[in-house]
Amino acid sequence: MNTILHSFTAVESGDFFQSLSAALQTEPDHGTIQVPSFNGTGFINRRVISDDIVLICWDIRLNRDMVFMKKPYQVSKEEQSFIISYILNTDAVVVIKAPGQRIKLKENKNILFMSGNADLQFEIPAGENFKVVNICAPLHWLKTELIEANPTFFDFVSRLGEKDHPTVFMESSTASEYRLLSELSGHITTEERGYLGLKAKVFSLVADFFSRIFDHKAKEVLERRVVHHSKMLEVEAFLKQHLQTTLPDIATIARGMTLSVSTLKRHFKMMFGKSIYEYYLELKMERAKQLLTDRNLSVNDVANMLEYEKVSCFIDMFKKHYGHSPGAMRKKLA
């Protein structure tokens, strides 16, 4: 089963929709792509609002994996654009920062915000229902519209546009946003109430989104580059290197990564869905299972290799994690 590949730069461009249609082996019809039956089911709808905002609503299920390769495009800072992707079923998407570096979106982080110069990849696994609403907005529109909602947004958005590096981060949607997104998706499909209804819903979503990130983490968004993904991957590699040695405390790890303890804890949990110690324990138990099944080692040997002072502590932890003692697990897998 071949993977469907789609490489693009600007989501908001008409070329994106045309090349997407070609990748799915079909033709768009008045801003709608119907997935051909040999590739799956569903629709992708694209609408241009006021020649500035592009709205794309996805509701598809493919019978082949699909990989989107978002390439950066260089424009003047005033021509910069931003994409807010509301992902309504996070299990269907894997965000990949670079080849071999996978970051699974978590249920509590289902909004992906990125600047047009971001370099990312997205994967839709075969058989998954992919439901996403993309709002693509140029910098000049955001400056004009958001200053009316809150004048302090103007400086924040202007500084976002001045950044030399890509901006990518994840945020959580609210229950009211989810309801509005469902209405918006249905609205664009049925064409009810036309342009004014669409614009009102889109503006409400954009204003709420910027209000939330401005209130809670404007400085953090402006200062970081790409959600510390690369740093968190370094932390993960560090944890793997210490499975058979003593893990340093969080403060020592943070210093080694040139991060504050709070930033390290927050971004690690955002990316992996667990605290550092929870994730480390999971890695350690996976290593224990591997040692027990792949090598002719006793339970005592494995406990010693993994730096447990008491074998009983290792056995208790292993049983708590897997529901079986190490000995029972070995027999089960034998």
N, C-alpha and C positions, 0 to 999 in steps of 0.2 A: 504494500500500500504506500504510494508516494505521498510525500508531504507537499502541501500547497504552499508556495513561497510568494511573498509579496514585499518588495522593497520600495520604499517611498521616502520623501522628505517632508513635504508640507501636507498635513492632514486636510487642511481647509481648501486645498486647490482642487479644481475640477479634474486635473490629471490624476490625482489620487483615486477618485471614484472610478475614472475610466480604466486605470490600470488594475484596480481591485476587481472590476467586472471581468477583465481579461484573465486575471488569475483564477477566477471562479468559472471561467469558460462560458460567459454569458454576456449580455448587453444590458446597460441600464435603460430603464423606461421612465421618463419624466421624474428623475431623481430617486428612483427605486430600483434596487437590485433584488431579483428573486433568485434565490439559490437554486440552480438546476438539480433535478432529482438525483442525478448520478453523483452529485457532490454532497447532498444533504437536503435540508429543508430550511425555510425561513426567509426573512426579508432584511435588507439594509436600506434605510431611508435617509436621504440627504436633502436638507433645505437651507437655502441662503436667506438670512434675515437682514434686511436693510443694507445689503451689499457689504456688510462688515462681519456679521456673525454667521458662522456655519454650524449647523446642528446635524449630527449624524446619530441615528438610533439603530442599534443592532439587536436582532432577535433571531439567531441562527443556531442550527445544530448540524455540524459537518460530519461526514463519515470518513474523513481523513484529517490528520493533524494539519494545522495551518500555522505558519510562522510569519509574523510581520517584522520586518527589519526597518526600524525608524532611523534614518540617517540625518545627521545635522545639516542644516542649510544656513548659509551665511547671508545675512541682510544687514542693513544699517540698524542701529539700536532703535531708532524711531519706528522702523518697520517690523520690529520683533512681534511675535505672536505667542500666545499661550493656549494650552489645551487642558481642559478639565474633563477627566474621564470618570464618570460615575459607573462603577462596576456593580451590577445588581446581583451577581452570583460569583463570588470571588473564587470558588473552587475551579472555575473554568479557565483561569488565567494564571500564567507564570510569567513574571517579569524577569528578563535576563539582562543584566547590565553589560556583560561581555561574555564571549563564548566560555562555557563551563562555570559560570557564576549565576546561579539561579536564586531568585528571591521570590518566594511564594507570597502573594498578597493574602493577608489574613482577613477573617470575617469582620473584625472591628476596624479595619483600615481599607475601606473600599473606594476611596477617591484618590485617583492618581493625577497629580498636577505636574505639568512639564512645560518647559520653554521650547520654542521651535528648534533651538540649536542642540537639543538633547540627542544622545546616541543610545538608543535602547532597542530591545527586541521583545516581542510578545508572542506567546504561544497559546493556541487554542487546541486542546486535546480533542481527538475524535470522539464523538458521542456526547460531548458536553454541551448543554444549552448556554450559549454565549449571549448575555443580555447587558448591553452597555449603552450609555448615552454620552456622546462627546459634544462638548461645547468648545468651539475654537474661536478665540477672540483676539483681535490685534491690540497692540499696546495703546494706540491712539483712541480706540473705542473705550477701553477700560478707563483711561484717564478722563475722558469726557463724561461717561455715564456714572462712574463711581464717585466722582467729585460731588455730584448732586446728592448721592446717598450719604456720603460722609467726606468732608473736605480733607480729613487726615489720610484718607486712602490714597490721595493723589501722590503724595511724597513716597508712600510705600510702593505703589505700583511703578512710579517713575524709577525708583532705585532698583526694582526688579528688572526693568528694561535696560538698565545701565550695566548690569553684571556681565563680565566677560565669560564667565563659566556657566554651563547649563544649570538650570534650576529644576530639580525633580524631588518631590516629596509625596508622602501619603497622608491622608486625613480620613476622619470618620464622618459618615453622613448621619443625619438625624432622622427620626421617624417621619417628621413632616417633609423633609427633603425626599425621602423614599416615596411617599405618597405623591408628591408633585412630579417626581420623575416618572412614575407609572402613568400619571395623567398625560404628561408630555409625550411619552412614547405612544400612547393611544391616540393622542391628538394628531401627531404627525402622520399616523397611519390612516386615520379617517378623514383628515383634512377639515375637521370641524372648526368653525369660528375663525379660520384663516390666520393671517399674519399677526393681528393684534393679540390674539390669544397666545400664540407661540412666543411673541416677544415678551409679553408680561411674565410668562412662566420662566423663560430663560433669564430675564433680568433678575427675577426674584432669587433664582438659584445662584447666580453669579454674585449678587450682592450679599446673600447669606454666607456664601463660602468665604469671600474676602473679609467679611466682618469677623468671622470666627478665627481665621488664621491671624488677622491683624491684632485681635484682642489677646490672643494666647501666645503667639510665637513669631511675631513679625521679625524680630531681631535674628532669631535662629534661622528662619527661612532665608533672610538676606545674606547671612554669613556663611552658611554651609553650601556645598556644591551639589552633591548628589546623595543626600540622605545618609552620608557616612557609610554607604554600602561597602566600599572597598575596605574601610577601617574595620567594619564588622566581619568581613571575610578574613581579615588578618587575625581578629580575635578568635574566630572559629578555628583557624589553623593553629593558633597558639594553644588552644584547649586540647586539640588533638595531639600536639607535641608533648603534652604533660599528662597523658593518660596513665603512664607508668612512672610518673614522678609526682612530687607534691605540687599542687596548684598554688601559685602565689595568691595573695588576697586581692580583692577587687581594686583597692587603691594602687597597688603595684602594677596590676595589668593596665589600669587607666593611664598611669604615668608613662608606661612603655608605649602606649598608643597615642600619647600627647592629647588625651581627652580628659575632661573632668569626670569624676565618678558618676555624677547624675546623668551626664550626656551618654556615657558608656552604657549604663544600665537601661536608659530609656530607648536608645537606638537598637541595642541588642534585642530587647524584648519586642520592639516594633518589627524587626526583621525576622526573628526566629520564633516569636510567639511564646518564649519561655525566658526565665531569668538565666543569668550566666551559670549559676550553680545547678539549676534544673537541667539545662542543656548539657553541661559537663557530665552530670551523673548519667544522663541518657547515653552519651557517647561512651562512658566508662562501662556501662552495662552491656552495650553492644560489643565492645572490645572483649569483655569477659566471656560473652557468649561465643565469640569467634575463637578465642583461645581454648575454650572447653571443647569445641567441636572440631577445630582444624588441627589441633596438636594433641599429642599424647601427654597431657599435663594433668596432674591431680588438682583437686579443688584447692588444696593448700598452696600448691605452686602458683595458681592463678591469683589467689588472694595476695600472696607475697609480691608477685609481679606488678599488681595494681596498687601497691603501697598500702594495703590494709594491715594495721597492726594486729588485729585479731581476726582469725578466720571466721569466727561466729558473726562478726559485724558484716563481713562480706556476704555470708550466706543469707543473713537477714535482709540486707539491702537487695540482693539478687532476687530473693523470693518476693519481696515487696514490689519489685519492678515487673517481674515476669509472671508471678503467681505460682512459680515452681522453684524448688531448691536447685542449685547448680547440678547436683547429681541426677535429679529427676529430669532436668532439661536435657542433659547429655544422653540419657537413656531414650528419651522421647525423640530426639533428633538422630539417634544412631540408626 
